[in-house]
């Protein structure tokens, strides 16, 4: 299941929001995708922080 949201400040953009029934294979797959995105975001923040540290 998904919803589309129009962005008021940028009417040429549309955000798609996906949801799934808890416990379904789709829910499990979306949880896996979310964990990948969270891990990548965390890795990028750590790399930026390390680059900002004085040597």
mmJSON file of the N, C-alpha and C atoms, coordinates in Angstrom:
{"data_MODEL":{"atom_site":{
"group_PDB":["ATOM","ATOM","ATOM","ATOM","ATOM","ATOM","ATOM","ATOM","ATOM","ATOM","ATOM","ATOM","ATOM","ATOM","ATOM","ATOM","ATOM","ATOM","ATOM","ATOM","ATOM","ATOM","ATOM","ATOM","ATOM","ATOM","ATOM","ATOM","ATOM","ATOM","ATOM","ATOM","ATOM","ATOM","ATOM","ATOM","ATOM","ATOM","ATOM","ATOM","ATOM","ATOM","ATOM","ATOM","ATOM","ATOM","ATOM","ATOM","ATOM","ATOM","ATOM","ATOM","ATOM","ATOM","ATOM","ATOM","ATOM","ATOM","ATOM","ATOM","ATOM","ATOM","ATOM","ATOM","ATOM","ATOM","ATOM","ATOM","ATOM","ATOM","ATOM","ATOM","ATOM","ATOM","ATOM","ATOM","ATOM","ATOM","ATOM","ATOM","ATOM","ATOM","ATOM","ATOM","ATOM","ATOM","ATOM","ATOM","ATOM","ATOM","ATOM","ATOM","ATOM","ATOM","ATOM","ATOM","ATOM","ATOM","ATOM","ATOM","ATOM","ATOM","ATOM","ATOM","ATOM","ATOM","ATOM","ATOM","ATOM","ATOM","ATOM","ATOM","ATOM","ATOM","ATOM","ATOM","ATOM","ATOM","ATOM","ATOM","ATOM","ATOM","ATOM","ATOM","ATOM","ATOM","ATOM","ATOM","ATOM","ATOM","ATOM","ATOM","ATOM","ATOM","ATOM","ATOM","ATOM","ATOM","ATOM","ATOM","ATOM","ATOM","ATOM","ATOM","ATOM","ATOM","ATOM","ATOM","ATOM","ATOM","ATOM","ATOM","ATOM","ATOM","ATOM","ATOM","ATOM","ATOM","ATOM","ATOM","ATOM","ATOM","ATOM","ATOM","ATOM"],
"id":[1,2,3,4,5,6,7,8,9,10,11,12,13,14,15,16,17,18,19,20,21,22,23,24,25,26,27,28,29,30,31,32,33,34,35,36,37,38,39,40,41,42,43,44,45,46,47,48,49,50,51,52,53,54,55,56,57,58,59,60,61,62,63,64,65,66,67,68,69,70,71,72,73,74,75,76,77,78,79,80,81,82,83,84,85,86,87,88,89,90,91,92,93,94,95,96,97,98,99,100,101,102,103,104,105,106,107,108,109,110,111,112,113,114,115,116,117,118,119,120,121,122,123,124,125,126,127,128,129,130,131,132,133,134,135,136,137,138,139,140,141,142,143,144,145,146,147,148,149,150,151,152,153,154,155,156,157,158,159,160,161,162,163,164,165],
"type_symbol":["N","C","C","N","C","C","N","C","C","N","C","C","N","C","C","N","C","C","N","C","C","N","C","C","N","C","C","N","C","C","N","C","C","N","C","C","N","C","C","N","C","C","N","C","C","N","C","C","N","C","C","N","C","C","N","C","C","N","C","C","N","C","C","N","C","C","N","C","C","N","C","C","N","C","C","N","C","C","N","C","C","N","C","C","N","C","C","N","C","C","N","C","C","N","C","C","N","C","C","N","C","C","N","C","C","N","C","C","N","C","C","N","C","C","N","C","C","N","C","C","N","C","C","N","C","C","N","C","C","N","C","C","N","C","C","N","C","C","N","C","C","N","C","C","N","C","C","N","C","C","N","C","C","N","C","C","N","C","C","N","C","C","N","C","C"],
"label_atom_id":["N","CA","C","N","CA","C","N","CA","C","N","CA","C","N","CA","C","N","CA","C","N","CA","C","N","CA","C","N","CA","C","N","CA","C","N","CA","C","N","CA","C","N","CA","C","N","CA","C","N","CA","C","N","CA","C","N","CA","C","N","CA","C","N","CA","C","N","CA","C","N","CA","C","N","CA","C","N","CA","C","N","CA","C","N","CA","C","N","CA","C","N","CA","C","N","CA","C","N","CA","C","N","CA","C","N","CA","C","N","CA","C","N","CA","C","N","CA","C","N","CA","C","N","CA","C","N","CA","C","N","CA","C","N","CA","C","N","CA","C","N","CA","C","N","CA","C","N","CA","C","N","CA","C","N","CA","C","N","CA","C","N","CA","C","N","CA","C","N","CA","C","N","CA","C","N","CA","C","N","CA","C","N","CA","C","N","CA","C","N","CA","C"],
"label_alt_id":[null,null,null,null,null,null,null,null,null,null,null,null,null,null,null,null,null,null,null,null,null,null,null,null,null,null,null,null,null,null,null,null,null,null,null,null,null,null,null,null,null,null,null,null,null,null,null,null,null,null,null,null,null,null,null,null,null,null,null,null,null,null,null,null,null,null,null,null,null,null,null,null,null,null,null,null,null,null,null,null,null,null,null,null,null,null,null,null,null,null,null,null,null,null,null,null,null,null,null,null,null,null,null,null,null,null,null,null,null,null,null,null,null,null,null,null,null,null,null,null,null,null,null,null,null,null,null,null,null,null,null,null,null,null,null,null,null,null,null,null,null,null,null,null,null,null,null,null,null,null,null,null,null,null,null,null,null,null,null,null,null,null,null,null,null],
"label_comp_id":["UNK","UNK","UNK","UNK","UNK","UNK","UNK","UNK","UNK","UNK","UNK","UNK","UNK","UNK","UNK","UNK","UNK","UNK","UNK","UNK","UNK","UNK","UNK","UNK","UNK","UNK","UNK","UNK","UNK","UNK","UNK","UNK","UNK","UNK","UNK","UNK","UNK","UNK","UNK","UNK","UNK","UNK","UNK","UNK","UNK","UNK","UNK","UNK","UNK","UNK","UNK","UNK","UNK","UNK","UNK","UNK","UNK","UNK","UNK","UNK","UNK","UNK","UNK","UNK","UNK","UNK","UNK","UNK","UNK","UNK","UNK","UNK","UNK","UNK","UNK","UNK","UNK","UNK","UNK","UNK","UNK","UNK","UNK","UNK","UNK","UNK","UNK","UNK","UNK","UNK","UNK","UNK","UNK","UNK","UNK","UNK","UNK","UNK","UNK","UNK","UNK","UNK","UNK","UNK","UNK","UNK","UNK","UNK","UNK","UNK","UNK","UNK","UNK","UNK","UNK","UNK","UNK","UNK","UNK","UNK","UNK","UNK","UNK","UNK","UNK","UNK","UNK","UNK","UNK","UNK","UNK","UNK","UNK","UNK","UNK","UNK","UNK","UNK","UNK","UNK","UNK","UNK","UNK","UNK","UNK","UNK","UNK","UNK","UNK","UNK","UNK","UNK","UNK","UNK","UNK","UNK","UNK","UNK","UNK","UNK","UNK","UNK","UNK","UNK","UNK"],
"label_asym_id":["A","A","A","A","A","A","A","A","A","A","A","A","A","A","A","A","A","A","A","A","A","A","A","A","A","A","A","A","A","A","A","A","A","A","A","A","A","A","A","A","A","A","A","A","A","A","A","A","A","A","A","A","A","A","A","A","A","A","A","A","A","A","A","A","A","A","A","A","A","A","A","A","A","A","A","A","A","A","A","A","A","A","A","A","A","A","A","A","A","A","A","A","A","A","A","A","A","A","A","A","A","A","A","A","A","A","A","A","A","A","A","A","A","A","A","A","A","A","A","A","A","A","A","A","A","A","A","A","A","A","A","A","A","A","A","A","A","A","A","A","A","A","A","A","A","A","A","A","A","A","A","A","A","A","A","A","A","A","A","A","A","A","A","A","A"],
"label_entity_id":["1","1","1","1","1","1","1","1","1","1","1","1","1","1","1","1","1","1","1","1","1","1","1","1","1","1","1","1","1","1","1","1","1","1","1","1","1","1","1","1","1","1","1","1","1","1","1","1","1","1","1","1","1","1","1","1","1","1","1","1","1","1","1","1","1","1","1","1","1","1","1","1","1","1","1","1","1","1","1","1","1","1","1","1","1","1","1","1","1","1","1","1","1","1","1","1","1","1","1","1","1","1","1","1","1","1","1","1","1","1","1","1","1","1","1","1","1","1","1","1","1","1","1","1","1","1","1","1","1","1","1","1","1","1","1","1","1","1","1","1","1","1","1","1","1","1","1","1","1","1","1","1","1","1","1","1","1","1","1","1","1","1","1","1","1"],
"label_seq_id":[1,1,1,2,2,2,3,3,3,4,4,4,5,5,5,6,6,6,7,7,7,8,8,8,9,9,9,10,10,10,11,11,11,12,12,12,13,13,13,14,14,14,15,15,15,16,16,16,17,17,17,18,18,18,19,19,19,20,20,20,21,21,21,22,22,22,23,23,23,24,24,24,25,25,25,26,26,26,27,27,27,28,28,28,29,29,29,30,30,30,31,31,31,32,32,32,33,33,33,34,34,34,35,35,35,36,36,36,37,37,37,38,38,38,39,39,39,40,40,40,41,41,41,42,42,42,43,43,43,44,44,44,45,45,45,46,46,46,47,47,47,48,48,48,49,49,49,50,50,50,51,51,51,52,52,52,53,53,53,54,54,54,55,55,55],
"pdbx_PDB_ins_code":[null,null,null,null,null,null,null,null,null,null,null,null,null,null,null,null,null,null,null,null,null,null,null,null,null,null,null,null,null,null,null,null,null,null,null,null,null,null,null,null,null,null,null,null,null,null,null,null,null,null,null,null,null,null,null,null,null,null,null,null,null,null,null,null,null,null,null,null,null,null,null,null,null,null,null,null,null,null,null,null,null,null,null,null,null,null,null,null,null,null,null,null,null,null,null,null,null,null,null,null,null,null,null,null,null,null,null,null,null,null,null,null,null,null,null,null,null,null,null,null,null,null,null,null,null,null,null,null,null,null,null,null,null,null,null,null,null,null,null,null,null,null,null,null,null,null,null,null,null,null,null,null,null,null,null,null,null,null,null,null,null,null,null,null,null],
"Cartn_x":[0.844,0.0,0.896,0.48,1.247,0.327,0.853,0.168,1.088,0.514,1.31,1.006,2.041,1.895,2.501,1.747,2.263,3.008,4.132,4.922,4.466,3.893,3.325,4.373,5.581,6.626,7.262,7.029,7.61,6.578,5.577,4.47,4.873,6.077,6.549,7.092,7.19,7.675,6.519,6.62,5.648,6.407,5.989,6.6,5.712,6.33,5.613,5.93,4.897,5.055,4.472,5.336,4.918,4.665,3.606,3.297,2.935,3.005,2.658,2.035,1.248,0.645,1.742,1.728,2.724,2.74,3.949,4.104,4.064,3.723,3.661,5.059,5.261,6.552,6.927,5.947,6.227,6.728,6.143,6.575,8.019,8.332,9.699,10.681,10.292,11.164,11.369,10.313,10.457,11.324,11.204,12.057,13.528,13.803,15.164,15.702,14.909,15.335,15.611,14.766,14.957,16.257,16.586,17.828,19.039,18.973,20.083,20.268,19.17,19.252,19.815,19.39,19.886,21.372,21.811,23.224,24.069,23.596,24.335,24.427,23.324,23.319,24.306,24.315,25.23,26.68,26.978,28.337,28.785,27.878,28.224,28.496,27.705,27.939,29.262,29.582,30.855,32.03,31.918,32.99,33.161,32.064,32.143,32.768,32.367,32.913,34.414,34.854,36.279,37.047,36.449,37.11,37.23,36.293,36.315,37.281,37.71,38.626,40.003,40.628,41.993,42.949,43.963,44.906,45.9],
"Cartn_y":[-1.165,0.0,1.237,2.269,3.506,4.708,5.837,7.123,8.062,8.998,10.043,11.368,12.146,13.446,14.508,15.519,16.656,17.584,18.101,19.024,20.44,21.145,22.469,23.454,23.405,24.345,23.967,22.744,22.277,21.391,21.977,21.207,20.208,20.322,19.39,18.104,18.068,16.886,16.145,14.837,14.001,13.021,12.902,11.948,10.708,9.54,8.283,7.705,7.305,6.733,5.321,4.335,2.941,2.415,1.633,0.975,-0.478,-1.304,-2.716,-3.233,-4.276,-4.899,-5.489,-5.207,-5.796,-7.325,-7.88,-9.333,-9.902,-9.082,-9.578,-9.599,-10.358,-10.331,-8.926,-8.149,-6.771,-5.932,-6.122,-5.401,-5.759,-7.045,-7.492,-6.87,-6.817,-6.244,-4.745,-4.017,-2.588,-2.35,-3.204,-3.092,-3.289,-4.254,-4.499,-3.281,-2.715,-1.514,-0.365,-0.202,0.872,0.665,-0.568,-0.821,-0.507,-0.787,-0.454,1.053,1.782,3.244,3.814,3.283,3.768,3.479,2.303,1.942,2.838,3.101,3.96,5.374,5.895,7.235,7.315,6.29,6.252,6.217,5.402,5.322,6.665,7.356,8.652,9.681,9.662,10.597,10.308,9.042,8.686,9.136,8.943,9.347,10.86,11.604,13.055,13.509,12.895,13.261,12.995,11.854,11.516,12.509,12.976,13.922,15.303,15.626,16.913,16.947,15.767,15.691,16.216,17.007,17.436,16.232,16.26,15.127,15.166],
"Cartn_z":[0.0,0.0,0.0,-0.686,-0.683,-0.789,-0.384,-0.519,-1.261,-1.974,-2.613,-1.931,-1.739,-1.101,-2.012,-2.309,-3.072,-2.122,-2.561,-1.758,-2.1,-1.122,-1.384,-1.903,-1.359,-1.756,-3.095,-3.548,-4.812,-5.511,-6.154,-6.717,-7.798,-8.334,-9.349,-8.71,-7.37,-6.665,-6.004,-5.961,-5.273,-4.395,-3.137,-2.225,-2.17,-2.313,-2.171,-0.803,-0.073,1.263,1.221,1.452,1.42,2.82,2.978,4.239,3.944,4.973,4.806,6.095,5.975,7.143,8.022,9.322,10.222,10.113,10.075,9.994,8.591,7.609,6.233,5.617,4.537,3.849,3.371,2.966,2.535,3.701,4.874,6.067,6.399,6.343,6.617,5.622,4.351,3.323,3.545,3.914,4.187,5.422,6.437,7.622,7.24,6.349,5.893,5.145,4.255,3.533,4.492,5.492,6.476,7.241,7.564,8.3,7.434,6.146,5.241,5.175,5.057,4.975,6.27,7.409,8.7,8.846,8.419,8.509,7.608,6.398,5.47,6.029,6.573,7.148,8.306,9.148,10.285,9.816,8.81,8.261,7.702,7.004,6.425,7.512,8.596,9.707,10.395,10.586,11.206,10.344,9.028,8.119,8.136,8.163,8.2,9.503,10.606,11.908,11.951,11.411,11.386,10.524,9.426,8.541,9.207,10.109,10.794,11.976,12.445,13.586,13.208,14.078,13.785,13.853,13.011,12.951,14.077],
"occupancy":[1.0,1.0,1.0,1.0,1.0,1.0,1.0,1.0,1.0,1.0,1.0,1.0,1.0,1.0,1.0,1.0,1.0,1.0,1.0,1.0,1.0,1.0,1.0,1.0,1.0,1.0,1.0,1.0,1.0,1.0,1.0,1.0,1.0,1.0,1.0,1.0,1.0,1.0,1.0,1.0,1.0,1.0,1.0,1.0,1.0,1.0,1.0,1.0,1.0,1.0,1.0,1.0,1.0,1.0,1.0,1.0,1.0,1.0,1.0,1.0,1.0,1.0,1.0,1.0,1.0,1.0,1.0,1.0,1.0,1.0,1.0,1.0,1.0,1.0,1.0,1.0,1.0,1.0,1.0,1.0,1.0,1.0,1.0,1.0,1.0,1.0,1.0,1.0,1.0,1.0,1.0,1.0,1.0,1.0,1.0,1.0,1.0,1.0,1.0,1.0,1.0,1.0,1.0,1.0,1.0,1.0,1.0,1.0,1.0,1.0,1.0,1.0,1.0,1.0,1.0,1.0,1.0,1.0,1.0,1.0,1.0,1.0,1.0,1.0,1.0,1.0,1.0,1.0,1.0,1.0,1.0,1.0,1.0,1.0,1.0,1.0,1.0,1.0,1.0,1.0,1.0,1.0,1.0,1.0,1.0,1.0,1.0,1.0,1.0,1.0,1.0,1.0,1.0,1.0,1.0,1.0,1.0,1.0,1.0,1.0,1.0,1.0,1.0,1.0,1.0],
"B_iso_or_equiv":[0.0,0.0,0.0,0.0,0.0,0.0,0.0,0.0,0.0,0.0,0.0,0.0,0.0,0.0,0.0,0.0,0.0,0.0,0.0,0.0,0.0,0.0,0.0,0.0,0.0,0.0,0.0,0.0,0.0,0.0,0.0,0.0,0.0,0.0,0.0,0.0,0.0,0.0,0.0,0.0,0.0,0.0,0.0,0.0,0.0,0.0,0.0,0.0,0.0,0.0,0.0,0.0,0.0,0.0,0.0,0.0,0.0,0.0,0.0,0.0,0.0,0.0,0.0,0.0,0.0,0.0,0.0,0.0,0.0,0.0,0.0,0.0,0.0,0.0,0.0,0.0,0.0,0.0,0.0,0.0,0.0,0.0,0.0,0.0,0.0,0.0,0.0,0.0,0.0,0.0,0.0,0.0,0.0,0.0,0.0,0.0,0.0,0.0,0.0,0.0,0.0,0.0,0.0,0.0,0.0,0.0,0.0,0.0,0.0,0.0,0.0,0.0,0.0,0.0,0.0,0.0,0.0,0.0,0.0,0.0,0.0,0.0,0.0,0.0,0.0,0.0,0.0,0.0,0.0,0.0,0.0,0.0,0.0,0.0,0.0,0.0,0.0,0.0,0.0,0.0,0.0,0.0,0.0,0.0,0.0,0.0,0.0,0.0,0.0,0.0,0.0,0.0,0.0,0.0,0.0,0.0,0.0,0.0,0.0,0.0,0.0,0.0,0.0,0.0,0.0],
"pdbx_formal_charge":[null,null,null,null,null,null,null,null,null,null,null,null,null,null,null,null,null,null,null,null,null,null,null,null,null,null,null,null,null,null,null,null,null,null,null,null,null,null,null,null,null,null,null,null,null,null,null,null,null,null,null,null,null,null,null,null,null,null,null,null,null,null,null,null,null,null,null,null,null,null,null,null,null,null,null,null,null,null,null,null,null,null,null,null,null,null,null,null,null,null,null,null,null,null,null,null,null,null,null,null,null,null,null,null,null,null,null,null,null,null,null,null,null,null,null,null,null,null,null,null,null,null,null,null,null,null,null,null,null,null,null,null,null,null,null,null,null,null,null,null,null,null,null,null,null,null,null,null,null,null,null,null,null,null,null,null,null,null,null,null,null,null,null,null,null],
"auth_seq_id":[1,1,1,2,2,2,3,3,3,4,4,4,5,5,5,6,6,6,7,7,7,8,8,8,9,9,9,10,10,10,11,11,11,12,12,12,13,13,13,14,14,14,15,15,15,16,16,16,17,17,17,18,18,18,19,19,19,20,20,20,21,21,21,22,22,22,23,23,23,24,24,24,25,25,25,26,26,26,27,27,27,28,28,28,29,29,29,30,30,30,31,31,31,32,32,32,33,33,33,34,34,34,35,35,35,36,36,36,37,37,37,38,38,38,39,39,39,40,40,40,41,41,41,42,42,42,43,43,43,44,44,44,45,45,45,46,46,46,47,47,47,48,48,48,49,49,49,50,50,50,51,51,51,52,52,52,53,53,53,54,54,54,55,55,55],
"auth_comp_id":["UNK","UNK","UNK","UNK","UNK","UNK","UNK","UNK","UNK","UNK","UNK","UNK","UNK","UNK","UNK","UNK","UNK","UNK","UNK","UNK","UNK","UNK","UNK","UNK","UNK","UNK","UNK","UNK","UNK","UNK","UNK","UNK","UNK","UNK","UNK","UNK","UNK","UNK","UNK","UNK","UNK","UNK","UNK","UNK","UNK","UNK","UNK","UNK","UNK","UNK","UNK","UNK","UNK","UNK","UNK","UNK","UNK","UNK","UNK","UNK","UNK","UNK","UNK","UNK","UNK","UNK","UNK","UNK","UNK","UNK","UNK","UNK","UNK","UNK","UNK","UNK","UNK","UNK","UNK","UNK","UNK","UNK","UNK","UNK","UNK","UNK","UNK","UNK","UNK","UNK","UNK","UNK","UNK","UNK","UNK","UNK","UNK","UNK","UNK","UNK","UNK","UNK","UNK","UNK","UNK","UNK","UNK","UNK","UNK","UNK","UNK","UNK","UNK","UNK","UNK","UNK","UNK","UNK","UNK","UNK","UNK","UNK","UNK","UNK","UNK","UNK","UNK","UNK","UNK","UNK","UNK","UNK","UNK","UNK","UNK","UNK","UNK","UNK","UNK","UNK","UNK","UNK","UNK","UNK","UNK","UNK","UNK","UNK","UNK","UNK","UNK","UNK","UNK","UNK","UNK","UNK","UNK","UNK","UNK","UNK","UNK","UNK","UNK","UNK","UNK"],
"auth_asym_id":["A","A","A","A","A","A","A","A","A","A","A","A","A","A","A","A","A","A","A","A","A","A","A","A","A","A","A","A","A","A","A","A","A","A","A","A","A","A","A","A","A","A","A","A","A","A","A","A","A","A","A","A","A","A","A","A","A","A","A","A","A","A","A","A","A","A","A","A","A","A","A","A","A","A","A","A","A","A","A","A","A","A","A","A","A","A","A","A","A","A","A","A","A","A","A","A","A","A","A","A","A","A","A","A","A","A","A","A","A","A","A","A","A","A","A","A","A","A","A","A","A","A","A","A","A","A","A","A","A","A","A","A","A","A","A","A","A","A","A","A","A","A","A","A","A","A","A","A","A","A","A","A","A","A","A","A","A","A","A","A","A","A","A","A","A"],
"auth_atom_id":["N","CA","C","N","CA","C","N","CA","C","N","CA","C","N","CA","C","N","CA","C","N","CA","C","N","CA","C","N","CA","C","N","CA","C","N","CA","C","N","CA","C","N","CA","C","N","CA","C","N","CA","C","N","CA","C","N","CA","C","N","CA","C","N","CA","C","N","CA","C","N","CA","C","N","CA","C","N","CA","C","N","CA","C","N","CA","C","N","CA","C","N","CA","C","N","CA","C","N","CA","C","N","CA","C","N","CA","C","N","CA","C","N","CA","C","N","CA","C","N","CA","C","N","CA","C","N","CA","C","N","CA","C","N","CA","C","N","CA","C","N","CA","C","N","CA","C","N","CA","C","N","CA","C","N","CA","C","N","CA","C","N","CA","C","N","CA","C","N","CA","C","N","CA","C","N","CA","C","N","CA","C","N","CA","C","N","CA","C","N","CA","C"],
"pdbx_PDB_model_num":[1,1,1,1,1,1,1,1,1,1,1,1,1,1,1,1,1,1,1,1,1,1,1,1,1,1,1,1,1,1,1,1,1,1,1,1,1,1,1,1,1,1,1,1,1,1,1,1,1,1,1,1,1,1,1,1,1,1,1,1,1,1,1,1,1,1,1,1,1,1,1,1,1,1,1,1,1,1,1,1,1,1,1,1,1,1,1,1,1,1,1,1,1,1,1,1,1,1,1,1,1,1,1,1,1,1,1,1,1,1,1,1,1,1,1,1,1,1,1,1,1,1,1,1,1,1,1,1,1,1,1,1,1,1,1,1,1,1,1,1,1,1,1,1,1,1,1,1,1,1,1,1,1,1,1,1,1,1,1,1,1,1,1,1,1]
}}}
